[in-house]
Every structure is written in C-alpha cells, then in structure tokens.
Amino acid sequence: MSEKKAMREADRTTEAIMPLLRGKGPAVQGVILAELTARWLAGHAPDLRDELIEAQVHFIRKMIPECEAELFGEAGHPAGWGWEEQP
C-alpha cells in the first residue's frame, strides 16, 4: 500500500473512531489510546517495540499543532484546560 493510500485509510478510520471517544473525558480517552497502542505493539517483535514507540511519539509530536488548530482554531489551546474533565 502506498504511503498516500495508507494516510487516506488512516484518516477515514480516525474519523470513524472519533465519535466513540467524544465525551469520554481525557483520562478515559488516554486509557483507550494506550490500550490500542499496547495491542498494536504486542503484535510486533519485542526487540522492535522501543523503536516503534519512539517513532510513534515522534509522529504524535509532529501532528499536535495541526490537530490543535483543528480542535481550537487560530486561538489555540484554551488557557486553563488541563487533565481534569472538561464540560
């Protein structure tokens, strides 16, 4: 599968998953994403997992600005929002 096709598939799948996460709060969302990541990593050889974790964190960090702009617009992340449940 080409990289472009893989990214389109990932975007479609992400859009399908997002409604399942909405309203769950950051703690529950974090646990869900951690479990999915652990399951993904468990499918790889143990000697590859550290490298995959580093690559995943790198990719996540690169995506944060775009995702933040999508969620909050030009104003960016609202001041005062933290780990606690949000309205």
C-alpha positions as CSV (number, residue, x, y, z in Angstrom):
1,M,0.0,0.0,0.0
2,S,1.4,3.4,-0.9
3,E,2.0,6.0,1.8
4,K,-0.6,8.3,0.3
5,K,-3.2,5.5,0.3
6,A,-2.3,4.5,3.9
7,M,-2.7,8.0,5.1
8,R,-6.2,8.3,3.4
9,E,-7.2,5.0,5.1
10,A,-5.9,6.2,8.4
11,D,-7.8,9.5,8.1
12,R,-11.0,7.6,7.3
13,T,-10.6,5.2,10.2
14,T,-9.7,8.1,12.6
15,E,-12.9,9.9,11.6
16,A,-14.9,6.7,12.2
17,I,-13.3,6.3,15.7
18,M,-13.6,9.9,16.9
19,P,-17.3,9.7,17.7
20,L,-16.6,6.8,20.0
21,L,-14.1,8.9,22.0
22,R,-16.1,12.2,22.2
23,G,-17.4,13.0,25.6
24,K,-15.4,10.3,27.4
25,G,-13.0,12.8,29.0
26,P,-9.2,13.0,28.7
27,A,-8.4,10.3,31.2
28,V,-10.7,7.6,29.6
29,Q,-9.6,8.7,26.1
30,G,-5.9,8.3,27.2
31,V,-6.5,4.8,28.6
32,I,-8.3,3.7,25.4
33,L,-5.5,5.0,23.2
34,A,-2.9,3.4,25.5
35,E,-4.6,0.1,25.3
36,L,-4.9,0.3,21.5
37,T,-1.2,1.2,21.3
38,A,-0.3,-1.7,23.6
39,R,-2.2,-4.1,21.4
40,W,-0.6,-2.8,18.3
41,L,2.9,-3.1,19.9
42,A,2.1,-6.6,21.2
43,G,1.8,-7.7,17.6
44,H,5.4,-6.7,16.9
45,A,8.6,-8.5,17.9
46,P,9.8,-7.4,21.4
47,D,13.1,-6.2,20.0
48,L,11.3,-3.7,17.7
49,R,9.0,-2.2,20.3
50,D,11.2,0.5,21.7
51,E,12.0,1.7,18.2
52,L,8.3,1.7,17.3
53,I,7.4,3.6,20.5
54,E,10.0,6.3,19.7
55,A,8.7,6.6,16.1
56,Q,5.1,6.8,17.3
57,V,5.9,9.6,19.8
58,H,7.8,11.5,17.1
59,F,4.8,11.2,14.7
60,I,2.4,12.3,17.5
61,R,4.5,15.4,18.3
62,K,4.6,16.4,14.6
63,M,0.8,16.0,14.5
64,I,-0.1,18.0,17.6
65,P,0.0,21.5,16.0
66,E,-2.3,20.5,13.2
67,C,-4.7,18.7,15.5
68,E,-4.8,21.6,18.0
69,A,-5.6,24.0,15.2
70,E,-8.4,21.7,14.0
71,L,-9.8,21.5,17.5
72,F,-9.4,25.0,18.7
73,G,-8.9,27.2,15.7
74,E,-6.5,30.1,15.5
75,A,-6.8,30.9,19.2
76,G,-5.1,27.7,20.0
77,H,-5.5,25.6,23.2
78,P,-7.7,27.3,25.7
79,A,-5.9,28.6,28.8
80,G,-6.7,26.6,31.9
81,W,-7.6,23.4,30.3
82,G,-5.7,20.5,31.8
83,W,-6.1,16.8,32.7
84,E,-9.4,17.2,34.5
85,E,-12.8,16.5,32.9
86,Q,-13.9,19.3,30.5
87,P,-17.6,20.4,30.1
